[in-house]
Amino acid sequence: MTPPAGDGRERLVGLLAAGIAAVLLVSSVTWFASDRAVIGVAQLFLGAVLGAVAAVLYRRSQRR
């Protein structure tokens, strides 16, 4: 049995990804402060990618 189209899973996954992205972006400052800039840059990149995925999922869920 397939779930209905507007069951909200995309919205919830998008919000979860946005929350994780926000935590990654905010906490990346600690890596720069401890002289581990490479890890900080990687964390910023991953946060930006997750933020973009979250935006796409959230927009897709609003169109249905």
Summary of the structure (lengths in Angstrom):
residues: 64
radius of gyration: 15.2
end to end distance: 19.6
largest distance: 52.7
contacts: 165
relative contact order: 0.22
helix: 81%
strand: 0%
